[in-house]
Amino acid sequence: MHIFTKTILAAGTILLPVLAQAQCYNVTAIPYNPQPQPQPNVLSVNDDWHSVAIPIGFPFCFYGASYNNVVVSSNGYLTFDGTLASTFSQWAITMAIPSTASTPKNAIMFPWQDINNTFGGVITYSTTGLAPNRKFIVSFDSIPMYSCTTSYFTGQVVLSETSNEIETHILNKPLCAQWNAGKGIHGLHNQTGMMATVVPGRNSPTQWTATNDGYLFSPSCNVCSDVSVEEPVITDDGLSVFPNPANGKLNIRFKNPPAETYEIALADCSGRTVLQFSEQNGQEQTLDISTVAPGIYMLQLVSKTGERAVKKVIVE
């Protein structure tokens, strides 16, 4: 086994397609301007429940992964975790995000709060426009706050094709301080619960209200990688990367290593190579990644003959 130190490369060294990670999202206030829905689909979903998987209508990139379907929670968030379809949706907010605990992950919270559509209101969704500028829209109209059923939430979330931008528009978000301490979270939460982008002042346990309110979450890394987690391109070498997620050290192992030397490189969300290890050989390597910021990266191994393997790596 060999332990290698890292080399930091200059910005602009392009290695791989882009992956979005926490630092790639900017959140800015925008005018309240919800999108029209000429012929929306009415969503039937119970209180504290996740919907069935709903087609977005186009591939959408969220924290570095591309999705074609989304699940809607009746408590004011979308999740790209398809395993949650038609299951219980947590209403109790017990901590701020990011969190690896039981809070919704892989989610857009616009906001996540305990509301009760059993007592009225309507949830709709639609895909509008033409490629490559389509929009997927989910609207909550006059949904009563739980335990404050004469106070109503109305809001909308919009996913944009190509740009992968996310808009939220809130007509009215009242406060129901008597239930769940009036908590509501407005922001993005990644797949592992290690990263989040939150509207300032709108995380737990802060109490807040909003009227005629708009926010834009825009990725500065706006191209989604099509490379899957398990895409070996060096044939029959049994390449494995562990632990994944990794913290401090990352191990690389070949069942049958290439006969020639190879280069190892790690690329961040902008496609910039942040680590490079040249002239490597042998069956197993241990890489020092202790100064790499948390996020989603692509690890690429390239042999002298041009063969390559790519692995998706999460750094905690």
Backbone torsions as a table, in degrees:
resi	resn	phi	psi	omega
1	MET	NA	142.8	179.0
2	HIS	-121.0	142.9	174.3
3	ILE	-113.6	124.2	-175.2
4	PHE	-114.2	145.8	170.7
5	THR	-89.7	164.4	-171.5
6	LYS	-99.4	158.2	173.9
7	THR	-117.8	123.9	178.3
8	ILE	-88.0	124.4	-177.6
9	LEU	-96.3	160.7	177.9
10	ALA	-67.2	152.2	178.3
11	ALA	-62.1	147.1	175.1
12	GLY	101.2	-3.0	176.9
13	THR	-78.7	108.3	-173.7
14	ILE	-88.3	128.2	-179.9
15	LEU	-119.6	-47.4	-170.8
16	LEU	-140.3	167.2	170.8
17	PRO	-60.1	163.8	-171.1
18	VAL	-78.5	146.2	170.6
19	LEU	-122.4	131.9	177.2
20	ALA	-78.4	141.6	172.4
21	GLN	-142.0	-176.3	-168.3
22	ALA	-55.1	-43.8	-175.8
23	GLN	-68.6	-11.8	-176.0
24	CYS	-82.1	-11.6	-178.4
25	TYR	-98.6	128.5	171.4
26	ASN	-111.2	138.5	178.5
27	VAL	-116.3	127.1	-178.2
28	THR	-136.3	147.6	176.0
29	ALA	-72.9	139.0	177.2
30	ILE	-133.7	163.4	177.1
31	PRO	-62.4	146.8	174.0
32	TYR	-66.9	114.9	-175.8
33	ASN	-155.3	71.8	-177.2
34	PRO	-62.6	150.7	-179.3
35	GLN	-79.0	141.0	175.3
36	PRO	-70.7	149.4	176.4
37	GLN	-127.4	90.1	-174.5
38	PRO	-59.8	-42.5	-178.8
39	GLN	-136.6	71.4	-175.3
40	PRO	-74.7	156.0	171.6
41	ASN	-89.6	131.3	177.0
42	VAL	-83.0	127.8	-177.9
43	LEU	-95.2	123.9	176.4
44	SER	-98.0	109.0	-179.8
45	VAL	-147.0	137.6	-176.7
46	ASN	-74.2	166.8	173.8
47	ASP	-61.2	140.7	179.7
48	ASP	54.0	49.7	-175.6
49	TRP	-144.7	152.8	172.6
50	HIS	-96.6	144.6	178.4
51	SER	-74.7	176.7	166.8
52	VAL	-68.7	167.2	175.7
53	ALA	-67.8	131.9	-176.5
54	ILE	-115.3	128.2	177.0
55	PRO	-63.7	132.2	177.1
56	ILE	-74.8	-35.7	-178.9
57	GLY	104.0	-7.6	177.8
58	PHE	-164.8	158.5	176.8
59	PRO	-68.8	133.9	179.4
60	PHE	-125.5	130.9	-177.5
61	CYS	-94.6	126.3	179.0
62	PHE	-137.1	118.3	-177.7
63	TYR	48.4	44.1	170.0
64	GLY	89.4	-2.7	178.9
65	ALA	-120.8	147.7	-178.1
66	SER	-100.2	133.3	-176.8
67	TYR	-127.7	147.1	176.2
68	ASN	-111.2	-11.4	-178.6
69	ASN	-134.0	159.0	178.5
70	VAL	-141.9	155.4	176.7
71	VAL	-115.7	133.9	-177.9
72	VAL	-103.6	129.1	173.3
73	SER	-93.2	140.7	176.4
74	SER	-71.4	-3.3	176.9
75	ASN	-102.8	25.1	166.6
76	GLY	86.9	32.2	173.1
77	TYR	-145.4	158.6	170.7
78	LEU	-107.7	145.8	173.2
79	THR	-133.0	144.4	176.6
80	PHE	-94.4	7.9	177.0
81	ASP	-84.2	99.0	-176.2
82	GLY	-65.4	-19.8	179.8
83	THR	-69.7	-13.5	179.9
84	LEU	-87.4	-5.8	-178.6
85	ALA	-55.8	131.7	177.2
86	SER	59.4	39.9	176.0
87	THR	-129.0	173.5	178.5
88	PHE	-60.7	140.8	175.2
89	SER	-111.5	121.7	-177.8
90	GLN	-62.7	133.1	177.9
91	TRP	-104.6	-27.1	-175.0
92	ALA	-78.2	124.2	176.6
93	ILE	-100.2	111.7	-174.1
94	THR	-110.7	-10.1	-178.7
95	MET	-159.0	165.3	177.8
96	ALA	-77.5	164.8	170.2
97	ILE	-104.9	149.0	7.9
98	PRO	-75.1	152.6	179.5
99	SER	-156.3	135.8	176.8
100	THR	-89.2	2.3	-178.8
101	ALA	-79.4	-146.6	-168.3
102	SER	-85.8	8.1	177.8
103	THR	-67.4	154.5	178.3
104	PRO	-58.6	134.6	178.5
105	LYS	-115.3	167.1	-177.8
106	ASN	51.8	46.0	-165.7
107	ALA	-132.7	150.0	170.6
108	ILE	-110.0	114.9	-176.8
109	MET	-104.6	122.2	-169.9
110	PHE	-132.3	38.7	-1.3
111	PRO	-103.7	168.2	167.7
112	TRP	-76.9	121.9	179.8
113	GLN	-161.1	164.9	179.9
114	ASP	-88.1	105.8	175.2
115	ILE	-120.9	165.6	-171.2
116	ASN	-136.2	94.5	-179.7
117	ASN	-74.6	-3.9	174.9
118	THR	-62.4	-30.7	-175.6
119	PHE	-95.4	10.8	175.4
120	GLY	135.8	178.1	-178.4
121	GLY	86.9	175.8	-178.2
122	VAL	-145.0	144.3	174.9
123	ILE	-114.3	128.6	-178.8
124	THR	-130.4	160.7	175.4
125	TYR	-147.0	156.2	178.4
126	SER	-166.0	158.6	170.8
127	THR	-115.3	124.6	-175.0
128	THR	-123.0	164.5	174.8
129	GLY	85.4	-174.6	-178.2
130	LEU	-121.7	147.8	176.8
131	ALA	-60.5	142.4	5.3
132	PRO	-98.2	29.8	-175.1
133	ASN	-124.5	35.9	179.2
134	ARG	-75.0	160.6	178.4
135	LYS	-131.5	136.6	172.6
136	PHE	-104.2	125.9	-170.3
137	ILE	-124.7	132.6	171.0
138	VAL	-123.8	127.4	-178.2
139	SER	-122.5	136.0	171.7
140	PHE	-109.8	119.5	-174.7
141	ASP	-118.0	113.5	173.3
142	SER	57.4	50.4	177.5
143	ILE	-89.1	123.9	-179.1
144	PRO	-64.2	143.0	170.8
145	MET	-70.0	140.8	178.6
146	TYR	-66.4	131.5	-179.9
147	SER	73.4	-2.4	173.2
148	CYS	-135.3	66.9	-165.6
149	THR	-75.2	-1.1	172.8
150	THR	-102.2	6.6	173.3
151	SER	-111.4	135.2	-168.8
152	TYR	-125.3	139.8	174.3
153	PHE	-100.2	132.2	172.2
154	THR	-131.9	123.1	-179.0
155	GLY	-161.0	171.1	-175.1
156	GLN	-147.4	146.3	172.2
157	VAL	-123.9	140.1	-175.8
158	VAL	-129.2	125.8	174.1
159	LEU	-104.7	129.6	-176.5
160	SER	-106.5	131.5	176.4
161	GLU	-66.2	150.1	175.9
162	THR	74.0	-56.3	-179.3
163	SER	-76.1	-22.4	-176.1
164	ASN	58.4	25.9	176.4
165	GLU	-79.4	155.0	179.1
166	ILE	-125.8	125.3	174.6
167	GLU	-111.8	142.8	168.5
168	THR	-123.8	137.9	179.2
169	HIS	-130.3	122.9	-178.0
170	ILE	-118.5	115.6	173.9
171	LEU	-74.4	-44.3	-179.3
172	ASN	-155.5	124.4	173.1
173	LYS	-128.2	97.9	-178.5
174	PRO	-81.2	177.6	178.1
175	LEU	-110.2	129.3	172.4
176	CYS	-116.8	80.1	-172.1
177	ALA	-66.1	-21.0	-176.4
178	GLN	-78.6	-7.0	-178.0
179	TRP	-129.1	129.1	179.1
180	ASN	53.4	31.4	179.4
181	ALA	57.1	23.2	177.4
182	GLY	68.1	22.9	-173.6
183	LYS	-77.4	147.2	173.5
184	GLY	-158.5	139.7	-178.0
185	ILE	-119.4	128.4	-176.9
186	HIS	-118.4	102.8	-179.0
187	GLY	171.7	-168.9	-179.4
188	LEU	-112.1	143.9	-178.9
189	HIS	-135.2	128.6	-172.2
190	ASN	-82.5	-176.7	-171.8
191	GLN	-65.0	-33.7	-175.1
192	THR	-96.5	-11.2	-174.2
193	GLY	79.9	11.3	-179.7
194	MET	-91.7	-16.1	-175.3
195	MET	-133.8	148.5	176.5
196	ALA	-156.1	150.5	170.4
197	THR	-125.0	116.6	-171.0
198	VAL	-121.4	140.2	172.8
199	VAL	-61.2	129.6	-177.9
200	PRO	-53.1	132.4	178.5
201	GLY	80.3	9.5	-175.9
202	ARG	-127.7	40.3	174.0
203	ASN	-113.0	165.5	175.1
204	SER	-72.9	141.8	8.1
205	PRO	-100.6	19.7	-175.8
206	THR	-62.8	135.5	171.4
207	GLN	-91.3	135.5	-178.0
208	TRP	-153.7	160.8	175.3
209	THR	-131.2	165.5	178.3
210	ALA	-152.7	145.1	176.1
211	THR	-142.5	134.4	179.7
212	ASN	48.1	59.1	-165.6
213	ASP	-121.4	134.9	177.3
214	GLY	-135.2	142.8	174.9
215	TYR	-140.1	146.7	178.8
216	LEU	-119.0	126.3	172.3
217	PHE	-104.6	109.1	-175.6
218	SER	-116.8	127.2	177.3
219	PRO	-80.1	127.5	173.4
220	SER	-75.3	-18.0	172.9
221	CYS	-107.6	88.5	-165.0
222	ASN	-102.9	18.8	174.2
223	VAL	-116.3	135.6	-176.1
224	CYS	-98.7	133.8	178.6
225	SER	-70.6	139.4	175.8
226	ASP	-95.5	2.6	-178.6
227	VAL	-78.9	125.3	-178.3
228	SER	-83.3	168.4	-179.2
229	VAL	-63.9	-33.6	-174.8
230	GLU	-116.2	58.1	179.7
231	GLU	-111.3	86.2	178.2
232	PRO	-79.7	131.4	177.4
233	VAL	-111.5	-23.6	168.3
234	ILE	-80.0	114.2	-165.8
235	THR	-74.5	133.4	169.2
236	ASP	60.1	27.9	179.0
237	ASP	-98.8	-4.3	177.7
238	GLY	56.5	48.8	-177.8
239	LEU	-72.3	130.5	174.5
240	SER	-132.8	147.1	-179.8
241	VAL	-125.9	126.2	-175.5
242	PHE	-155.3	154.5	-11.7
243	PRO	-70.9	158.0	179.9
244	ASN	-145.4	102.6	14.2
245	PRO	-66.8	153.0	-177.3
246	ALA	-120.5	154.5	178.7
247	ASN	-146.7	105.9	177.5
248	GLY	94.8	-53.9	-179.5
249	LYS	-128.9	145.6	177.1
250	LEU	-132.8	126.7	-179.5
251	ASN	-100.1	139.5	177.4
252	ILE	-124.8	129.5	-176.7
253	ARG	-135.8	133.4	172.9
254	PHE	-105.4	135.8	169.8
255	LYS	-69.5	-43.9	176.1
256	ASN	-131.0	91.6	-174.5
257	PRO	-65.3	153.3	176.7
258	PRO	-59.5	147.1	-179.9
259	ALA	-68.7	-32.6	-178.8
260	GLU	-94.3	169.8	177.4
261	THR	-71.2	161.4	-178.8
262	TYR	-142.3	160.9	178.3
263	GLU	-108.8	141.1	176.7
264	ILE	-114.7	132.5	179.0
265	ALA	-139.9	147.0	178.1
266	LEU	-119.8	126.3	-176.7
267	ALA	-113.5	142.8	179.6
268	ASP	-93.6	-168.1	-172.4
269	CYS	-65.8	-22.0	-179.7
270	SER	-91.0	3.2	-175.8
271	GLY	82.8	4.8	-177.6
272	ARG	-83.3	130.2	177.6
273	THR	-73.0	119.1	-179.0
274	VAL	-100.2	-24.5	176.2
275	LEU	-134.6	144.8	175.5
276	GLN	-146.3	134.9	180.0
277	PHE	-128.0	110.2	-172.4
278	SER	-96.8	160.0	172.7
279	GLU	52.0	50.2	178.5
280	GLN	-92.6	155.8	175.2
281	ASN	-156.4	165.9	178.2
282	GLY	101.9	177.8	-171.1
283	GLN	-83.5	-31.9	-173.5
284	GLU	-142.4	140.4	177.1
285	GLN	-131.5	150.4	170.6
286	THR	-120.9	121.5	-175.7
287	LEU	-103.3	138.2	174.9
288	ASP	-86.5	111.4	179.6
289	ILE	-118.8	26.0	-171.2
290	SER	-63.7	-23.7	-179.3
291	THR	-103.6	7.5	178.3
292	VAL	-78.5	130.9	-179.6
293	ALA	-66.8	148.6	176.2
294	PRO	-56.4	140.9	-179.9
295	GLY	160.6	-173.4	179.4
296	ILE	-105.3	130.2	-176.1
297	TYR	-132.8	165.5	172.3
298	MET	-115.2	127.2	176.3
299	LEU	-99.2	125.4	-179.3
300	GLN	-121.9	133.2	174.3
301	LEU	-116.0	126.8	-177.2
302	VAL	-126.1	126.5	179.4
303	SER	-86.3	169.0	179.5
304	LYS	-62.9	-25.8	-179.0
305	THR	-91.1	3.9	175.8
306	GLY	95.1	-4.9	175.3
307	GLU	-68.7	149.4	-177.6
308	ARG	-146.6	157.4	172.9
309	ALA	-134.0	145.4	-178.5
310	VAL	-128.9	135.1	176.4
311	LYS	-132.8	141.4	174.1
312	LYS	-85.6	129.9	-176.0
313	VAL	-126.6	133.5	174.2
314	ILE	-104.7	124.7	177.6
315	VAL	-104.3	125.5	-179.6
316	GLU	-93.7	NA	NA
